[in-house]
Structure formats: structure tokens, C-alpha cells
Amino acid sequence: MAKKKGEKREIIRLVCTEDNKHYVTTTKNKVNTPDKLELMKYNPTLRKTTLHREKK
């Protein structure tokens, strides 16, 4: 999908902090949240909820 002119949302990758293999893609508004995003997400390989951090 091509980005439109003035697009404020960007696609980011949230990588698991425990195994660094599992990741989830999502979008965020780069104007409202300029800092890195951290969310608790489920990791199916570890079978538990772990912290996922934004990585470019």
C-alpha cells in the first residue's frame, strides 16, 4: 500500500523483549506519539504475555 501525501500514521514492528524472535506489526500516529511504543502482547512460542517494544 502506498503512502499518501501528509500521512501521519506509520507501520511499526513490536519485537518481544524476551526472545527477540516474535513480532507484531501495528500502526501508530507519529505526530501524537513520537516516543517508542511498548505494549504487553501474547507470545505463542513462550505461551505467555510479554513486553513488546517498537523497533525500526
SVG drawing of the C-alpha trace seen along z (x, -y; Angstrom):
<svg xmlns="http://www.w3.org/2000/svg" viewBox="-3 -16 19 38">
<polyline fill="none" stroke="black" stroke-width="0.4" points="0.0,0.0 1.4,-3.4 1.6,-6.2 -0.5,-9.3 0.9,-12.8 0.7,-14.0 0.3,-10.5 0.5,-10.8 0.4,-7.0 3.3,-4.7 3.6,-0.9 5.8,0.2 7.1,3.6 6.8,4.5 9.5,7.1 9.4,9.3 11.9,8.4 12.4,11.9 13.2,13.9 13.7,11.2 12.1,13.5 8.4,12.9 7.0,9.6 3.7,8.0 3.0,5.2 0.7,2.3 0.4,-1.4 0.9,-4.5 0.4,-8.2 3.9,-9.6 2.7,-13.1 0.8,-12.2 3.3,-9.6 6.8,-10.4 8.5,-8.2 8.8,-4.4 5.8,-2.3 5.7,0.5 2.8,2.9 2.1,6.2 1.3,8.8 0.9,12.6 3.9,14.6 2.7,18.0 6.2,19.6 6.6,18.8 2.9,19.2 2.6,16.1 2.2,12.4 5.4,10.5 6.6,6.9 7.0,5.9 8.9,2.8 9.0,0.8 11.9,1.4 12.5,-0.3"/>
</svg>
